[in-house]
């Protein structure tokens, strides 16, 4: 049991959304996961997670219908940390969700990473164990431990951070449909039995983005999931068409992750949500509630 009497009564953790600026998927591996090659980018669209220490029991509250069970990434973090330190954690978790679930924006993974970083500091858990826990909780969680711009491979946990990109923004649209990630992978397996992965394209995309080679960014932009999702969810396809028509000056309009959110990418500040660097995230990540 962890005593909280000497702790701050409350802290607020900021949990940013991400977009996949480029996403290619390869064949299914022997462990059931798919190899991917992607460029991740955090944007200034956040969930807020309040950690309450003035409590004698663990509790969870959320402004949505998110349940406290083994599907909840925050539950998974608590479970993993308790196993690591061999004692119960008594805190309150109050999540203010803005990032839609099932949108491909990584909200659940970001929430988990924020809590994991905080508890790792609280209980002096070293970086190697934090990385292992992050991978156990979810494929995108390791990325959110740092954020900014990253190139990822494996199932998303093999990361390189070649330098943050800035000078871009995005407009987001969410069609009100949640897309299950496992189901999305089933769709692309059905539609593309011979999936091919060219890992060099993600790096080419990153270099084009970094140098503001807009034509190359437009040409290389890609998401393996788009066709399969658009074919099965006309409302998502229509959302893409609507945003494309609305944002004719965008570099590219595409789906993020396995869906269902659609984003338009702009050079400069024309979009509502700007790119956020890892340094900016670190500065804002944790504050008194």
TORKOL-4160 file (C-alpha; in steps of 0.2 Angstrom, whole numbers, padded with zeros to 4 digits, m for minus):
289
<pt num="1" X="0000" Y="0000" Z="0000"/>
<pt num="2" X="0007" Y="0017" Z="m0005"/>
<pt num="3" X="0004" Y="0032" Z="0007"/>
<pt num="4" X="0000" Y="0048" Z="m0001"/>
<pt num="5" X="0000" Y="0060" Z="0014"/>
<pt num="6" X="0016" Y="0068" Z="0009"/>
<pt num="7" X="0012" Y="0070" Z="m0010"/>
<pt num="8" X="0004" Y="0084" Z="m0020"/>
<pt num="9" X="m0015" Y="0083" Z="m0018"/>
<pt num="10" X="m0017" Y="0084" Z="m0037"/>
<pt num="11" X="m0007" Y="0085" Z="m0053"/>
<pt num="12" X="m0012" Y="0087" Z="m0071"/>
<pt num="13" X="m0005" Y="0077" Z="m0085"/>
<pt num="14" X="m0007" Y="0083" Z="m0103"/>
<pt num="15" X="m0009" Y="0069" Z="m0116"/>
<pt num="16" X="m0007" Y="0074" Z="m0134"/>
<pt num="17" X="m0015" Y="0066" Z="m0149"/>
<pt num="18" X="m0004" Y="0060" Z="m0164"/>
<pt num="19" X="m0006" Y="0058" Z="m0182"/>
<pt num="20" X="0002" Y="0046" Z="m0194"/>
<pt num="21" X="0009" Y="0057" Z="m0208"/>
<pt num="22" X="0014" Y="0041" Z="m0218"/>
<pt num="23" X="0009" Y="0023" Z="m0214"/>
<pt num="24" X="0013" Y="0007" Z="m0223"/>
<pt num="25" X="0009" Y="m0010" Z="m0217"/>
<pt num="26" X="0017" Y="m0026" Z="m0221"/>
<pt num="27" X="0012" Y="m0044" Z="m0219"/>
<pt num="28" X="0007" Y="m0052" Z="m0203"/>
<pt num="29" X="0021" Y="m0059" Z="m0193"/>
<pt num="30" X="0022" Y="m0076" Z="m0184"/>
<pt num="31" X="0017" Y="m0067" Z="m0167"/>
<pt num="32" X="0001" Y="m0061" Z="m0175"/>
<pt num="33" X="0007" Y="m0042" Z="m0177"/>
<pt num="34" X="0010" Y="m0034" Z="m0193"/>
<pt num="35" X="0027" Y="m0025" Z="m0198"/>
<pt num="36" X="0023" Y="m0006" Z="m0200"/>
<pt num="37" X="0033" Y="0009" Z="m0206"/>
<pt num="38" X="0027" Y="0025" Z="m0201"/>
<pt num="39" X="0030" Y="0044" Z="m0197"/>
<pt num="40" X="0022" Y="0049" Z="m0180"/>
<pt num="41" X="0019" Y="0067" Z="m0176"/>
<pt num="42" X="0011" Y="0074" Z="m0160"/>
<pt num="43" X="m0001" Y="0089" Z="m0162"/>
<pt num="44" X="m0008" Y="0101" Z="m0149"/>
<pt num="45" X="m0024" Y="0092" Z="m0146"/>
<pt num="46" X="m0025" Y="0085" Z="m0129"/>
<pt num="47" X="m0033" Y="0074" Z="m0116"/>
<pt num="48" X="m0031" Y="0080" Z="m0098"/>
<pt num="49" X="m0027" Y="0067" Z="m0084"/>
<pt num="50" X="m0029" Y="0072" Z="m0066"/>
<pt num="51" X="m0020" Y="0062" Z="m0053"/>
<pt num="52" X="m0027" Y="0064" Z="m0036"/>
<pt num="53" X="m0017" Y="0059" Z="m0021"/>
<pt num="54" X="m0029" Y="0064" Z="m0007"/>
<pt num="55" X="m0038" Y="0047" Z="m0007"/>
<pt num="56" X="m0037" Y="0031" Z="0002"/>
<pt num="57" X="m0042" Y="0020" Z="m0013"/>
<pt num="58" X="m0039" Y="0019" Z="m0031"/>
<pt num="59" X="m0053" Y="0026" Z="m0042"/>
<pt num="60" X="m0056" Y="0031" Z="m0060"/>
<pt num="61" X="m0068" Y="0044" Z="m0067"/>
<pt num="62" X="m0070" Y="0050" Z="m0085"/>
<pt num="63" X="m0081" Y="0062" Z="m0094"/>
<pt num="64" X="m0085" Y="0048" Z="m0107"/>
<pt num="65" X="m0092" Y="0030" Z="m0105"/>
<pt num="66" X="m0074" Y="0023" Z="m0104"/>
<pt num="67" X="m0074" Y="0008" Z="m0092"/>
<pt num="68" X="m0061" Y="0003" Z="m0079"/>
<pt num="69" X="m0057" Y="m0014" Z="m0085"/>
<pt num="70" X="m0043" Y="m0023" Z="m0094"/>
<pt num="71" X="m0046" Y="m0014" Z="m0111"/>
<pt num="72" X="m0043" Y="0002" Z="m0103"/>
<pt num="73" X="m0024" Y="0007" Z="m0105"/>
<pt num="74" X="m0024" Y="0017" Z="m0089"/>
<pt num="75" X="m0029" Y="0001" Z="m0080"/>
<pt num="76" X="m0015" Y="m0009" Z="m0089"/>
<pt num="77" X="m0002" Y="0004" Z="m0083"/>
<pt num="78" X="m0008" Y="0003" Z="m0065"/>
<pt num="79" X="m0008" Y="m0016" Z="m0066"/>
<pt num="80" X="0010" Y="m0017" Z="m0073"/>
<pt num="81" X="0017" Y="m0004" Z="m0061"/>
<pt num="82" X="0009" Y="m0013" Z="m0046"/>
<pt num="83" X="0017" Y="m0029" Z="m0052"/>
<pt num="84" X="0034" Y="m0020" Z="m0054"/>
<pt num="85" X="0034" Y="m0012" Z="m0036"/>
<pt num="86" X="0024" Y="m0027" Z="m0028"/>
<pt num="87" X="0012" Y="m0016" Z="m0019"/>
<pt num="88" X="m0005" Y="m0007" Z="m0022"/>
<pt num="89" X="m0007" Y="0010" Z="m0029"/>
<pt num="90" X="m0020" Y="0021" Z="m0020"/>
<pt num="91" X="m0023" Y="0036" Z="m0032"/>
<pt num="92" X="m0038" Y="0044" Z="m0040"/>
<pt num="93" X="m0038" Y="0046" Z="m0059"/>
<pt num="94" X="m0049" Y="0058" Z="m0067"/>
<pt num="95" X="m0048" Y="0059" Z="m0086"/>
<pt num="96" X="m0055" Y="0073" Z="m0097"/>
<pt num="97" X="m0056" Y="0065" Z="m0114"/>
<pt num="98" X="m0056" Y="0076" Z="m0129"/>
<pt num="99" X="m0047" Y="0064" Z="m0141"/>
<pt num="100" X="m0060" Y="0053" Z="m0149"/>
<pt num="101" X="m0058" Y="0034" Z="m0146"/>
<pt num="102" X="m0056" Y="0023" Z="m0162"/>
<pt num="103" X="m0050" Y="0038" Z="m0172"/>
<pt num="104" X="m0032" Y="0033" Z="m0175"/>
<pt num="105" X="m0026" Y="0048" Z="m0165"/>
<pt num="106" X="m0018" Y="0038" Z="m0151"/>
<pt num="107" X="m0028" Y="0045" Z="m0136"/>
<pt num="108" X="m0028" Y="0029" Z="m0126"/>
<pt num="109" X="m0009" Y="0026" Z="m0129"/>
<pt num="110" X="m0005" Y="0044" Z="m0125"/>
<pt num="111" X="m0015" Y="0043" Z="m0109"/>
<pt num="112" X="m0006" Y="0028" Z="m0104"/>
<pt num="113" X="0011" Y="0035" Z="m0108"/>
<pt num="114" X="0008" Y="0051" Z="m0097"/>
<pt num="115" X="0003" Y="0040" Z="m0082"/>
<pt num="116" X="0017" Y="0028" Z="m0084"/>
<pt num="117" X="0030" Y="0043" Z="m0085"/>
<pt num="118" X="0022" Y="0050" Z="m0069"/>
<pt num="119" X="0022" Y="0034" Z="m0059"/>
<pt num="120" X="0039" Y="0030" Z="m0065"/>
<pt num="121" X="0046" Y="0046" Z="m0057"/>
<pt num="122" X="0036" Y="0043" Z="m0042"/>
<pt num="123" X="0042" Y="0026" Z="m0039"/>
<pt num="124" X="0060" Y="0028" Z="m0046"/>
<pt num="125" X="0057" Y="0015" Z="m0060"/>
<pt num="126" X="0072" Y="0015" Z="m0072"/>
<pt num="127" X="0071" Y="0018" Z="m0091"/>
<pt num="128" X="0073" Y="0000" Z="m0096"/>
<pt num="129" X="0058" Y="m0006" Z="m0086"/>
<pt num="130" X="0048" Y="0009" Z="m0091"/>
<pt num="131" X="0051" Y="0005" Z="m0110"/>
<pt num="132" X="0046" Y="m0013" Z="m0107"/>
<pt num="133" X="0030" Y="m0009" Z="m0098"/>
<pt num="134" X="0026" Y="0004" Z="m0112"/>
<pt num="135" X="0028" Y="m0010" Z="m0125"/>
<pt num="136" X="0017" Y="m0022" Z="m0115"/>
<pt num="137" X="0003" Y="m0009" Z="m0113"/>
<pt num="138" X="0002" Y="m0005" Z="m0132"/>
<pt num="139" X="0012" Y="m0003" Z="m0148"/>
<pt num="140" X="0010" Y="0016" Z="m0149"/>
<pt num="141" X="0014" Y="0019" Z="m0130"/>
<pt num="142" X="0033" Y="0020" Z="m0132"/>
<pt num="143" X="0032" Y="0034" Z="m0145"/>
<pt num="144" X="0021" Y="0044" Z="m0133"/>
<pt num="145" X="0034" Y="0043" Z="m0119"/>
<pt num="146" X="0044" Y="0056" Z="m0129"/>
<pt num="147" X="0032" Y="0063" Z="m0143"/>
<pt num="148" X="0037" Y="0075" Z="m0157"/>
<pt num="149" X="0042" Y="0068" Z="m0173"/>
<pt num="150" X="0047" Y="0050" Z="m0175"/>
<pt num="151" X="0050" Y="0036" Z="m0188"/>
<pt num="152" X="0043" Y="0019" Z="m0181"/>
<pt num="153" X="0045" Y="0001" Z="m0187"/>
<pt num="154" X="0042" Y="m0016" Z="m0180"/>
<pt num="155" X="0024" Y="m0015" Z="m0173"/>
<pt num="156" X="0027" Y="0003" Z="m0169"/>
<pt num="157" X="0039" Y="0001" Z="m0154"/>
<pt num="158" X="0056" Y="0002" Z="m0164"/>
<pt num="159" X="0058" Y="0021" Z="m0164"/>
<pt num="160" X="0070" Y="0033" Z="m0171"/>
<pt num="161" X="0069" Y="0052" Z="m0167"/>
<pt num="162" X="0079" Y="0060" Z="m0181"/>
<pt num="163" X="0074" Y="0078" Z="m0176"/>
<pt num="164" X="0057" Y="0087" Z="m0173"/>
<pt num="165" X="0048" Y="0094" Z="m0188"/>
<pt num="166" X="0040" Y="0111" Z="m0186"/>
<pt num="167" X="0031" Y="0124" Z="m0197"/>
<pt num="168" X="0015" Y="0113" Z="m0201"/>
<pt num="169" X="m0002" Y="0112" Z="m0194"/>
<pt num="170" X="m0018" Y="0101" Z="m0197"/>
<pt num="171" X="m0036" Y="0102" Z="m0198"/>
<pt num="172" X="m0045" Y="0087" Z="m0190"/>
<pt num="173" X="m0062" Y="0079" Z="m0194"/>
<pt num="174" X="m0070" Y="0065" Z="m0185"/>
<pt num="175" X="m0085" Y="0056" Z="m0193"/>
<pt num="176" X="m0092" Y="0049" Z="m0177"/>
<pt num="177" X="m0087" Y="0031" Z="m0181"/>
<pt num="178" X="m0075" Y="0021" Z="m0170"/>
<pt num="179" X="m0064" Y="0009" Z="m0180"/>
<pt num="180" X="m0057" Y="m0006" Z="m0171"/>
<pt num="181" X="m0038" Y="m0008" Z="m0175"/>
<pt num="182" X="m0039" Y="m0027" Z="m0175"/>
<pt num="183" X="m0053" Y="m0027" Z="m0187"/>
<pt num="184" X="m0044" Y="m0014" Z="m0198"/>
<pt num="185" X="m0030" Y="m0026" Z="m0200"/>
<pt num="186" X="m0041" Y="m0040" Z="m0204"/>
<pt num="187" X="m0048" Y="m0029" Z="m0218"/>
<pt num="188" X="m0031" Y="m0025" Z="m0226"/>
<pt num="189" X="m0026" Y="m0044" Z="m0225"/>
<pt num="190" X="m0042" Y="m0048" Z="m0234"/>
<pt num="191" X="m0039" Y="m0035" Z="m0247"/>
<pt num="192" X="m0020" Y="m0036" Z="m0249"/>
<pt num="193" X="m0014" Y="m0054" Z="m0246"/>
<pt num="194" X="0003" Y="m0049" Z="m0253"/>
<pt num="195" X="0006" Y="m0033" Z="m0243"/>
<pt num="196" X="0023" Y="m0026" Z="m0247"/>
<pt num="197" X="0033" Y="m0014" Z="m0236"/>
<pt num="198" X="0047" Y="m0002" Z="m0242"/>
<pt num="199" X="0054" Y="0005" Z="m0226"/>
<pt num="200" X="0065" Y="0018" Z="m0235"/>
<pt num="201" X="0049" Y="0028" Z="m0239"/>
<pt num="202" X="0046" Y="0033" Z="m0222"/>
<pt num="203" X="0063" Y="0041" Z="m0221"/>
<pt num="204" X="0061" Y="0049" Z="m0238"/>
<pt num="205" X="0044" Y="0056" Z="m0232"/>
<pt num="206" X="0052" Y="0063" Z="m0216"/>
<pt num="207" X="0067" Y="0071" Z="m0226"/>
<pt num="208" X="0054" Y="0079" Z="m0238"/>
<pt num="209" X="0044" Y="0086" Z="m0223"/>
<pt num="210" X="0059" Y="0092" Z="m0214"/>
<pt num="211" X="0066" Y="0102" Z="m0229"/>
<pt num="212" X="0048" Y="0108" Z="m0233"/>
<pt num="213" X="0048" Y="0099" Z="m0250"/>
<pt num="214" X="0030" Y="0101" Z="m0252"/>
<pt num="215" X="0028" Y="0092" Z="m0269"/>
<pt num="216" X="0038" Y="0077" Z="m0262"/>
<pt num="217" X="0027" Y="0077" Z="m0246"/>
<pt num="218" X="0011" Y="0077" Z="m0257"/>
<pt num="219" X="0018" Y="0063" Z="m0268"/>
<pt num="220" X="0025" Y="0051" Z="m0254"/>
<pt num="221" X="0010" Y="0053" Z="m0242"/>
<pt num="222" X="0002" Y="0036" Z="m0240"/>
<pt num="223" X="m0009" Y="0026" Z="m0228"/>
<pt num="224" X="m0011" Y="0007" Z="m0232"/>
<pt num="225" X="m0028" Y="0007" Z="m0222"/>
<pt num="226" X="m0037" Y="0020" Z="m0232"/>
<pt num="227" X="m0044" Y="0010" Z="m0246"/>
<pt num="228" X="m0050" Y="m0004" Z="m0236"/>
<pt num="229" X="m0058" Y="0007" Z="m0223"/>
<pt num="230" X="m0066" Y="0019" Z="m0236"/>
<pt num="231" X="m0073" Y="0004" Z="m0245"/>
<pt num="232" X="m0082" Y="m0003" Z="m0229"/>
<pt num="233" X="m0086" Y="0014" Z="m0221"/>
<pt num="234" X="m0094" Y="0026" Z="m0233"/>
<pt num="235" X="m0096" Y="0039" Z="m0220"/>
<pt num="236" X="m0077" Y="0040" Z="m0217"/>
<pt num="237" X="m0075" Y="0041" Z="m0236"/>
<pt num="238" X="m0087" Y="0055" Z="m0237"/>
<pt num="239" X="m0079" Y="0064" Z="m0222"/>
<pt num="240" X="m0062" Y="0063" Z="m0232"/>
<pt num="241" X="m0071" Y="0070" Z="m0248"/>
<pt num="242" X="m0079" Y="0084" Z="m0238"/>
<pt num="243" X="m0063" Y="0089" Z="m0229"/>
<pt num="244" X="m0053" Y="0088" Z="m0246"/>
<pt num="245" X="m0066" Y="0100" Z="m0254"/>
<pt num="246" X="m0066" Y="0112" Z="m0239"/>
<pt num="247" X="m0047" Y="0112" Z="m0238"/>
<pt num="248" X="m0042" Y="0114" Z="m0256"/>
<pt num="249" X="m0026" Y="0123" Z="m0251"/>
<pt num="250" X="m0020" Y="0108" Z="m0240"/>
<pt num="251" X="m0004" Y="0099" Z="m0245"/>
<pt num="252" X="m0014" Y="0082" Z="m0242"/>
<pt num="253" X="m0030" Y="0076" Z="m0234"/>
<pt num="254" X="m0029" Y="0058" Z="m0228"/>
<pt num="255" X="m0034" Y="0046" Z="m0214"/>
<pt num="256" X="m0023" Y="0044" Z="m0199"/>
<pt num="257" X="m0019" Y="0027" Z="m0192"/>
<pt num="258" X="m0032" Y="0014" Z="m0194"/>
<pt num="259" X="m0045" Y="0027" Z="m0194"/>
<pt num="260" X="m0057" Y="0035" Z="m0193"/>
<pt num="261" X="m0051" Y="0053" Z="m0191"/>
<pt num="262" X="m0046" Y="0063" Z="m0206"/>
<pt num="263" X="m0034" Y="0077" Z="m0207"/>
<pt num="264" X="m0028" Y="0090" Z="m0219"/>
<pt num="265" X="m0010" Y="0095" Z="m0218"/>
<pt num="266" X="m0005" Y="0113" Z="m0220"/>
<pt num="267" X="0012" Y="0122" Z="m0221"/>
<pt num="268" X="0011" Y="0136" Z="m0208"/>
<pt num="269" X="m0003" Y="0139" Z="m0196"/>
<pt num="270" X="m0018" Y="0137" Z="m0208"/>
<pt num="271" X="m0024" Y="0122" Z="m0198"/>
<pt num="272" X="m0031" Y="0122" Z="m0180"/>
<pt num="273" X="m0019" Y="0111" Z="m0173"/>
<pt num="274" X="0000" Y="0114" Z="m0174"/>
<pt num="275" X="0014" Y="0101" Z="m0173"/>
<pt num="276" X="0021" Y="0100" Z="m0156"/>
<pt num="277" X="0039" Y="0095" Z="m0153"/>
<pt num="278" X="0045" Y="0084" Z="m0139"/>
<pt num="279" X="0053" Y="0098" Z="m0130"/>
<pt num="280" X="0037" Y="0108" Z="m0130"/>
<pt num="281" X="0028" Y="0092" Z="m0123"/>
<pt num="282" X="0041" Y="0090" Z="m0109"/>
<pt num="283" X="0038" Y="0108" Z="m0104"/>
<pt num="284" X="0019" Y="0106" Z="m0103"/>
<pt num="285" X="0017" Y="0088" Z="m0098"/>
<pt num="286" X="0015" Y="0089" Z="m0079"/>
<pt num="287" X="0008" Y="0103" Z="m0068"/>
<pt num="288" X="m0001" Y="0106" Z="m0052"/>
<pt num="289" X="m0019" Y="0102" Z="m0055"/>
